[in-house]
């Protein structure tokens, strides 16, 4: 197997940037085609290569990557997920990432976060909790490391 195939299989043929499917049979020269994104700038990263669409990989070189929170989630002041991922990967611990007006909204966001982080930072097990505070529901991500 090639590096592209190995990374694609490991990442479930999903782009780490946009979280959309990547077609393994599409030309690597097509903007929606597969490419390997090397994280050479972060030497401490557990996973040094990730799968990305060619366009997502190229674009992130020109602008800072932002992982969008889905509009369907009812959250307030959502944290920038790349920054959260980098801190949790580097230091471990727990980090508040958003607030929601209802427990159901907060739980939906927490479930989405755990699923998204499984692809955003493969190999970093995260859990999400929903806590009450100030009449709102706080969503936190945590790793087993402290």
C-alpha positions as CSV (number, residue, x, y, z in Angstrom):
1,X,0.0,0.0,0.0
2,X,1.1,3.6,-0.6
3,X,1.2,6.2,2.1
4,X,-1.9,7.8,0.6
5,X,-3.8,4.5,0.9
6,X,-2.6,3.8,4.4
7,X,-3.6,7.3,5.6
8,X,-6.9,7.1,3.8
9,X,-7.8,3.8,5.3
10,X,-6.8,4.9,8.8
11,X,-8.8,8.2,8.5
12,X,-11.8,6.4,7.0
13,X,-11.5,8.4,3.7
14,X,-12.7,11.6,5.4
15,X,-11.0,15.0,5.1
16,X,-9.6,16.2,8.4
17,X,-10.3,19.8,7.5
18,X,-13.9,19.8,6.2
19,X,-14.9,16.4,7.5
20,X,-16.4,15.4,4.2
21,X,-15.8,12.1,2.4
22,X,-12.8,11.8,0.1
23,X,-13.1,9.7,-3.0
24,X,-10.0,7.4,-3.1
25,X,-10.6,6.9,-6.9
26,X,-10.6,10.6,-7.8
27,X,-7.4,12.0,-9.4
28,X,-5.0,13.4,-6.9
29,X,-4.8,16.5,-9.1
30,X,-8.6,17.2,-8.7
31,X,-9.5,19.8,-6.0
32,X,-11.7,17.1,-4.3
33,X,-9.1,14.4,-4.8
34,X,-7.2,12.8,-2.0
35,X,-3.9,14.2,-0.6
36,X,-1.8,13.6,2.5
37,X,-1.3,16.5,4.8
38,X,2.0,16.3,6.7
39,X,2.1,18.0,10.1
40,X,5.8,18.6,10.0
41,X,5.5,21.9,11.9
42,X,4.2,20.0,15.0
43,X,6.9,17.5,16.0
44,X,5.0,16.4,19.1
45,X,1.9,15.4,17.1
46,X,1.0,11.7,17.6
47,X,-0.3,11.4,14.0
48,X,2.1,13.1,11.6
49,X,0.0,12.7,8.4
50,X,-3.7,13.2,7.8
51,X,-6.0,12.8,4.8
52,X,-7.3,16.0,3.2
53,X,-8.9,17.0,-0.1
54,X,-6.3,18.5,-2.4
55,X,-8.1,21.9,-2.2
56,X,-8.5,21.8,1.6
57,X,-4.8,20.9,1.9
58,X,-3.7,23.7,-0.5
59,X,-6.0,26.3,1.1
60,X,-4.8,25.7,4.6
61,X,-1.3,26.7,3.5
62,X,-2.6,30.2,2.7
63,X,-5.0,30.7,5.6
64,X,-5.3,29.4,9.1
65,X,-7.6,26.3,9.2
66,X,-10.9,26.8,11.0
67,X,-13.0,23.7,11.8
68,X,-16.6,24.9,11.6
69,X,-19.1,24.0,14.2
70,X,-22.3,22.8,12.4
71,X,-25.1,25.5,12.3
72,X,-27.6,22.9,13.6
73,X,-25.9,23.0,17.0
74,X,-27.3,25.5,19.4
75,X,-24.0,26.7,21.1
76,X,-22.8,30.0,22.4
77,X,-19.2,31.2,22.2
78,X,-17.8,28.0,20.6
79,X,-14.1,27.6,21.0
80,X,-11.8,27.3,18.0
81,X,-11.4,23.6,17.7
82,X,-7.9,23.5,16.1
83,X,-6.6,25.4,19.1
84,X,-8.5,23.1,21.6
85,X,-7.1,20.0,19.7
86,X,-3.6,21.3,19.8
87,X,-3.7,22.1,23.6
88,X,-5.4,18.8,24.5
89,X,-2.9,16.9,22.4
90,X,0.0,18.7,23.9
91,X,-1.0,19.0,27.6
92,X,-4.1,16.8,28.1
93,X,-6.5,17.8,30.8
94,X,-9.9,19.4,30.4
95,X,-11.1,22.4,28.5
96,X,-14.5,24.2,28.3
97,X,-15.5,24.6,24.6
98,X,-19.0,26.1,24.5
99,X,-22.2,26.8,26.3
100,X,-25.8,25.8,25.4
101,X,-29.2,27.0,26.7
102,X,-30.6,23.5,27.2
103,X,-29.2,20.1,28.3
104,X,-30.4,18.5,25.1
105,X,-28.6,21.1,22.9
106,X,-25.4,20.7,25.0
107,X,-25.5,16.9,24.8
108,X,-26.0,17.0,21.0
109,X,-22.9,19.3,20.8
110,X,-20.9,17.0,23.1
111,X,-21.8,13.9,21.1
112,X,-20.7,15.8,17.9
113,X,-17.5,16.9,19.4
114,X,-16.4,13.4,20.5
115,X,-17.2,12.1,17.0
116,X,-15.4,15.0,15.3
117,X,-12.3,14.8,17.5
118,X,-12.0,11.1,16.7
119,X,-11.1,12.2,13.1
120,X,-9.5,15.5,13.9
121,X,-7.0,14.0,16.3
122,X,-6.9,10.3,15.7
123,X,-5.4,8.4,18.6
124,X,-6.3,11.1,21.2
125,X,-9.2,9.7,23.2
126,X,-11.5,12.5,24.3
127,X,-14.6,12.5,26.4
128,X,-17.2,15.3,26.6
129,X,-19.2,16.3,29.7
130,X,-22.1,18.6,30.1
131,X,-22.2,20.6,33.4
132,X,-24.7,23.1,34.7
133,X,-23.4,26.6,35.5
134,X,-25.0,30.1,35.6
135,X,-28.3,28.9,34.2
136,X,-26.6,27.4,31.2
137,X,-25.0,24.1,30.2
138,X,-21.3,24.0,29.8
139,X,-19.6,21.6,27.4
140,X,-16.1,20.4,28.2
141,X,-13.7,18.1,26.4
142,X,-11.1,16.1,28.4
143,X,-8.4,13.6,27.8
144,X,-7.2,11.0,30.3
145,X,-3.9,12.8,30.7
146,X,-3.2,15.6,33.1
